[in-house]
Amino acid sequence: MAQPTISSLIMSAQSGDSDAAEALFAALYAELHRLAQRELARRGGYVTIGATTLLHEAYLDISGREGIVFPDRARFMSYAARVMRGLIIDHARRRHAIKRGGMFEIASTATVIDRAADQDHLKRISDALDELAAVDAALAQVVDLKFFCGFSFADIGAMRGVSERTVQRDWEKARIYLHRALDDAPPDR
């Protein structure tokens, strides 16, 4: 018997087949784990959550939501990247929350300032991506797949059913939008 494709697993999982959902997770586990490692590496040393923990929290978050639809692999991976980004931001906030004593750790002043700047910048990027998704979801998806998932323009084009050049144009549009949004956004936003 032939192995089911990712697309057929996605469709079966969305129709409520829990076995298909587990098979989908298993099929994409290595790729999602790589995505989690990449997300954490991007954040530097100030995030103390592990890649496996991040991946499993993202899986629980995604599987616990009702009514979400992933017509293809690109949308699933893009959504997974957004969930992981949100979990990292939430984890960093909780870790450094004053009420939890996060501000009372022994560190140099420069380290504390760098961490605060990184968290603020990460939050601003996340907000700008959410705004871009509201304006043009396809552009936000390209950013998620390229920047957060690490796919090439050719891979993204194949997933979306468009040419590599179309993806490159969308990438440039998204970069311009995000650059403007980040330049116009106040730092304490």
PASE-543220 format. One record per residue (C-alpha): x, y, z; residue number from 1. Coordinates in steps of 0.1 Angstrom, whole numbers, always signed. Layout:
PT; x; y; z; zaro
PT; X; Y; Z; NUM;
...
END
This chain:
PT; x; y; z; zaro
PT; +0; +0; +0; 1;
PT; +13; +35; -9; 2;
PT; +22; +60; +17; 3;
PT; -3; +89; +20; 4;
PT; +10; +122; +8; 5;
PT; +13; +153; +31; 6;
PT; -17; +169; +13; 7;
PT; -39; +138; +19; 8;
PT; -28; +136; +55; 9;
PT; -36; +173; +60; 10;
PT; -71; +168; +45; 11;
PT; -78; +137; +65; 12;
PT; -66; +154; +97; 13;
PT; -88; +184; +91; 14;
PT; -118; +161; +87; 15;
PT; -113; +148; +122; 16;
PT; -91; +117; +116; 17;
PT; -69; +116; +146; 18;
PT; -47; +89; +131; 19;
PT; -40; +111; +101; 20;
PT; -32; +140; +124; 21;
PT; -6; +118; +142; 22;
PT; +8; +105; +109; 23;
PT; +11; +141; +96; 24;
PT; +30; +151; +128; 25;
PT; +53; +121; +124; 26;
PT; +59; +128; +87; 27;
PT; +68; +165; +94; 28;
PT; +85; +160; +127; 29;
PT; +121; +162; +114; 30;
PT; +113; +193; +94; 31;
PT; +94; +209; +122; 32;
PT; +122; +201; +147; 33;
PT; +147; +218; +123; 34;
PT; +123; +248; +121; 35;
PT; +122; +250; +159; 36;
PT; +160; +248; +162; 37;
PT; +163; +276; +136; 38;
PT; +138; +298; +154; 39;
PT; +157; +294; +187; 40;
PT; +191; +299; +171; 41;
PT; +178; +332; +156; 42;
PT; +169; +344; +191; 43;
PT; +204; +339; +205; 44;
PT; +210; +328; +241; 45;
PT; +183; +347; +258; 46;
PT; +156; +321; +251; 47;
PT; +160; +291; +274; 48;
PT; +134; +268; +259; 49;
PT; +146; +237; +240; 50;
PT; +138; +229; +204; 51;
PT; +119; +197; +212; 52;
PT; +99; +214; +239; 53;
PT; +91; +243; +215; 54;
PT; +80; +218; +188; 55;
PT; +58; +198; +212; 56;
PT; +42; +230; +226; 57;
PT; +35; +242; +190; 58;
PT; +20; +208; +182; 59;
PT; -3; +210; +213; 60;
PT; -13; +245; +203; 61;
PT; -21; +236; +167; 62;
PT; -39; +204; +175; 63;
PT; -60; +221; +202; 64;
PT; -74; +247; +179; 65;
PT; -107; +240; +161; 66;
PT; -117; +253; +127; 67;
PT; -82; +259; +113; 68;
PT; -77; +248; +77; 69;
PT; -45; +240; +60; 70;
PT; -52; +233; +23; 71;
PT; -15; +226; +16; 72;
PT; +19; +221; +31; 73;
PT; +30; +257; +27; 74;
PT; +2; +270; +48; 75;
PT; +8; +244; +74; 76;
PT; +45; +252; +77; 77;
PT; +38; +289; +77; 78;
PT; +13; +285; +105; 79;
PT; +36; +263; +125; 80;
PT; +64; +290; +122; 81;
PT; +39; +317; +134; 82;
PT; +29; +295; +164; 83;
PT; +65; +289; +173; 84;
PT; +73; +326; +170; 85;
PT; +44; +334; +193; 86;
PT; +55; +307; +218; 87;
PT; +91; +321; +219; 88;
PT; +78; +356; +225; 89;
PT; +55; +344; +253; 90;
PT; +82; +324; +269; 91;
PT; +106; +353; +268; 92;
PT; +80; +376; +283; 93;
PT; +72; +351; +311; 94;
PT; +109; +345; +319; 95;
PT; +116; +382; +322; 96;
PT; +84; +393; +338; 97;
PT; +90; +414; +369; 98;
PT; +63; +396; +389; 99;
PT; +83; +364; +384; 100;
PT; +116; +379; +394; 101;
PT; +129; +377; +359; 102;
PT; +145; +412; +362; 103;
PT; +165; +401; +392; 104;
PT; +192; +379; +375; 105;
PT; +229; +385; +378; 106;
PT; +241; +399; +345; 107;
PT; +261; +427; +331; 108;
PT; +242; +459; +323; 109;
PT; +251; +455; +286; 110;
PT; +236; +420; +286; 111;
PT; +203; +432; +302; 112;
PT; +200; +460; +277; 113;
PT; +207; +437; +248; 114;
PT; +181; +412; +260; 115;
PT; +155; +439; +264; 116;
PT; +163; +453; +230; 117;
PT; +161; +418; +214; 118;
PT; +127; +412; +230; 119;
PT; +114; +446; +219; 120;
PT; +127; +441; +184; 121;
PT; +112; +406; +182; 122;
PT; +78; +419; +194; 123;
PT; +80; +447; +168; 124;
PT; +88; +422; +140; 125;
PT; +60; +399; +151; 126;
PT; +35; +428; +152; 127;
PT; +47; +440; +117; 128;
PT; +42; +404; +104; 129;
PT; +7; +403; +118; 130;
PT; -1; +436; +102; 131;
PT; +13; +423; +69; 132;
PT; -8; +392; +72; 133;
PT; -39; +413; +76; 134;
PT; -30; +434; +45; 135;
PT; -17; +406; +23; 136;
PT; -17; +370; +37; 137;
PT; +3; +357; +7; 138;
PT; +32; +381; +14; 139;
PT; +32; +372; +51; 140;
PT; +33; +335; +41; 141;
PT; +64; +340; +19; 142;
PT; +81; +357; +49; 143;
PT; +72; +328; +72; 144;
PT; +84; +302; +47; 145;
PT; +116; +320; +37; 146;
PT; +127; +336; +69; 147;
PT; +113; +314; +96; 148;
PT; +112; +280; +78; 149;
PT; +143; +285; +57; 150;
PT; +128; +273; +24; 151;
PT; +144; +285; -9; 152;
PT; +124; +306; -34; 153;
PT; +122; +275; -56; 154;
PT; +107; +254; -28; 155;
PT; +82; +281; -19; 156;
PT; +72; +285; -56; 157;
PT; +67; +247; -58; 158;
PT; +46; +247; -26; 159;
PT; +25; +276; -37; 160;
PT; +22; +266; -74; 161;
PT; +38; +298; -87; 162;
PT; +71; +306; -104; 163;
PT; +103; +313; -84; 164;
PT; +104; +348; -98; 165;
PT; +69; +355; -84; 166;
PT; +81; +344; -50; 167;
PT; +111; +367; -53; 168;
PT; +89; +396; -62; 169;
PT; +66; +388; -32; 170;
PT; +96; +386; -9; 171;
PT; +108; +420; -20; 172;
PT; +73; +435; -15; 173;
PT; +71; +419; +20; 174;
PT; +106; +432; +29; 175;
PT; +97; +467; +18; 176;
PT; +65; +466; +38; 177;
PT; +82; +453; +69; 178;
PT; +111; +477; +66; 179;
PT; +87; +506; +65; 180;
PT; +65; +492; +93; 181;
PT; +96; +488; +116; 182;
PT; +110; +522; +107; 183;
PT; +76; +539; +114; 184;
PT; +69; +519; +146; 185;
PT; +78; +535; +179; 186;
PT; +104; +515; +198; 187;
PT; +81; +510; +229; 188;
PT; +52; +497; +209; 189;
END
